[in-house]
Amino acid sequence: METTAAARSVVPRPALGEFLRARRARVAPELVGLTAGGRRRVRGLRREELAQLAGISVDYYVRLEQGRSTQPSFEVLEALARILGLSEAERRHLDTLAGSRRLPLPAPRVSPLLRGMLDALGAGMPAFVTDHRLDVVAWNPLGAELMGGLGESGARRDRNQARFLFLDPAARTVHPEWLDRATEAVGQLRASAGTWPDDAELTGLIAELSAVSPEFRRIWDSGEVMNCTSGHKRLHHPVTGTLALDFEALHVPAGPGETGLVVHVFSAGPDAGAAAALARLGGAVDAG
């Protein structure tokens, strides 16, 4: 995919400044011991306030936001992260953006062992695998069906999770908690964009979604950064209705010249009703 000028403008190399501006805007002055005082022309902290709290010059901080200064010291990053109240995932993302490394374009690889593991999970545990662009690159039959028809020839849905969420109206039926899922997807794409800034396909995907989805742009501009972990999700399927399932994201380490993959595994846990519903869905998949 050719990288267009529009795509380059969405994830520029000085993404550090974009991230700092977004995070600065969400910090109320009162949270860091300042008084708001009068009318403020900006949301959150002013540049000079953040610079003073971090113990750096205003000029240096302005250069950071404008992309004219790179690779700030560990101490500066620690101070900025503390004042901005960054989460662990956001702190790692800040480190990535502050670096100057260039990584090779990745080539996701699903090993025979990983495919065998998906199959071995059986009818009771839907599962699928995504790469850093949120492309679904492998699945088991139950996982494919649960997520809205991933496995069919001429699939019922786009196999990129972000495109499906933002461009396919069916996503809001499959995912009753659509906004949570959409925010997670954008946060994961932002983390990937910081790690692989030279990936033209990733950059093009973000540019595409920014151009056609106002909701994607709004969430992207909020500066969310997220990593897949574990928790509880609700999904809907015509055969079962709405299911409340536990999920776990298993991160597969990257080999040389590759990116890592994420295995998403769902389970009914101790919920007998959800287990019975998954069994019905498995029967429908086998019958189909």
N, C-alpha and C positions, 0 to 999 in steps of 0.2 A: 504494500500500500504506500502510495506516495505521501509524504508529509507536506501538507498544505501550509500556507502562511497562517490560516486561521487556526490550524492545529498547533503550530508552534507558539501562537500567542496564548493558548490556553495553559500549557505547561511549559513556561519558559525556564531557562536554566536558573535565573534568579528567583526560583519558586520560594526560596527562603524568605524573601521580603514579603511575598504574598501571604505566606503562612503567618509571619510575625504580625502583619497588619490585621489579619482576621482574628488572631488570638488577642491582640492588644485591645480590639474593639469590644471584647466580651468581658473585660475586667473592669468592674465598677471601682471608681477611686476609693470609695469607703472600704473596700475589701483589703486594700493595701495601706490603710491608715491615712489616706488623703481626704480632704473635704472637697466636695464637688464645686461649691461656690459659684453662684451666678449661672448664666447660660453658657453651656459648653458647645462648641461647634463640632465636636467629634464625639462618637460613642466610645465609652471606655476610657483608657488612659491616653494622654497626649504622648507624643514621641519624647519630649523633654522629660516628662514625668517618669516614663519607663527607663530612660537612660540614667536619670539620677538615682532611681531605686536600684538599678543594676550596677552602679558604680563605674559607668563608662561615659565618655563625652557624647553630647548630643550629635555632633558631627559624625562620630564613628557609627552611632546607631542609625542615623539617616543613611549612611553609605550601605549599611547592612540591608536596610529595607529597599534601597534602590538597586541592589545587586552590584554595587561598585566596590564592595569589600567582601572577601570570601574567607572561609576557614577560620572563623572566630575561635578563640581558645576554649578549652574545656571549662575554665572558670567563668567565662562570659556566658557560655551556653547554660551552665548550671544556674547562674543568677537569673537569666531570662526565663528559664523553665520554672524556677521557684516563684517568681513574681507573676508570671502568666498562669500559674496553677495548672501546668500541663500534666496530663495523665501519663502513665508509663508508656503507652503506645505513642502518644504525642511527643514524649521526650525522645524516644528512639527515632521518630520521624524527623525531629529537629536535628538530631545528629546526622542523619542521612542527608538532609538538605544542606547542611553546613559543610559537607565533604566535597571534594573535587574529583572523586573517582568516576571513571567511565566504565560501565560493565558491558560485556558483549551481549548482543541480542540473544535472548534465551530461546531454547527449543524444548518445550515441555515433553517429557517422555514418560509414558505409563508402562511400567515394567510388567512382564508376565506375572510376577509374584503379586503385584498390586492388583492386577485384574483377577487373579485367583482369589485374593482376599475378599474382593467385592462379591464374587459369586458365593464364597463360603459363608458370608454373613446370613444368607438364607432369606426365606420369605418374611421373617419377622423384623428385619432390620433394613429399611431403605437406605441406600447410600449412593453418593455420586462424588466426582472428583473435579475440582476447578484449578485452573492455573492463575497466574498473577493478573491476567486480564479479565478474570471471572468467566472465561470460556469453560463450559462443562466438557471435559475431555474423556470421561469414562463414567460408568454407572452400572448398577445392577438393575434387573427388570423392575423391581418394586420401587426403587428410587426414581427411575425414569418416569414411571406412571404417576407417582405421588407428586412430582414436580410439574406435572402438566403435559406429559407426552414427549419427553426428551428422546426416547429411544426409537421412535418410528422413522421409517424412511420418509423423507419429506416431513420432518417433525412438526407437530402441531404448534411448536413454539420455537423461538430463537434460542439457540444453545448458549448464547452469552447471557449471563444472569442480569447484567445491567441493562442491556437492550430489552430483555423480556420485561423487567420491572418498569421501565420508563416508557416503552413504546408499545407494549401489548396490553390492551385493556383487560385481558384474561388474568393478568398478574394480580389484579386487585381481588379477584375471586379466589385464586390459589392461595394468596397471602392475605388473610383478613387483617393482619397487622402490617399493612402495606408500608406505611410511613417508616416504621422501625426497620423493615427490610431494605427499603430504598436508602435510608440514611446509612445503614451498614455497608451497602454496596458502594456508595460514593466514598465513604471513609476508607474502604479497602482499596479503591482505585487511586485515591490520593496518596496512600502509603506506597502503592506500587509505582506511581509516577515519580515519587521522590527517589525511589531506589533504582529505577530503570528509566532515567530521563531521556535516553536515546532510543527507546523502543518506539518505532514509528507507528506500529499497529496500535499500541496502547494510546499514544498521543492522538492518533486519528479517531479512536473510539471516544475519547473524552471530548474531542472537538465536535464529533457528530452529535453526541448526546447534548452538549451545550447548545448546539445550533437549533435542535428541534424540540427540546424539552425545557420549558421554563422551570419546572419543578427540580430537574437535575441542576440547572444553573443556580437556583436558590440554595440548594443543599451544598453544592460545591463552594459557593461563595462564603458559606458559614465556616469553612476551614476544617470540617470534621475529618478526623483520622481514626481508623479503627483496624483492629486485627480480629480475625475469626477465633473464637474460643469455644465456649460451651454454654448451655443454658436450656431454655424452654421456648418452643415455637408452636404457633397454631397454623395449620395448613388445611385447606379445604379440597375435597375431591367429590365428584358426583356420586360415587359408590358408597362412600363412608360418611359424608357430611364433613363437619369441621373436626379435625383431630388435634389434640394437644399432646405434643411429643417432646421428649428430651432429645437433645442433640449434642454431639461432640465433634469438634473440628480437629482432625489429626494432621499435623504438619509433616510432610515428607521432605527431608532435607534435599537440597539441590546438589546435583552432580556437576562436574566441571562444564562450564559453558551453558548451564541450564538454570532455570528458576525452580524453586520448590513447588510442590503441589499441596493442595489441601483436600483431605478426604472428609466429607461431611456424612456423618452416620446418625440416623434417627432411631429412636427406640420408644416403645410404649412405657418402659419402666414398670413400676408396680401397678399401673392403671389397667385393670382387667378389661374395661370397656374399650380403651384404645388398642389393647392387644387383640381383642376380638375384631375390631374394625380393620386393623392391619391384616389379620388373617383373611377377612372377606375380600380385601383389596388384592391380596396375593392370589386368592382363588380366582378372582376376575381376570387377573393378569394371565394366569395359567390357562384359563378357559379361552382367552382371546388369542 
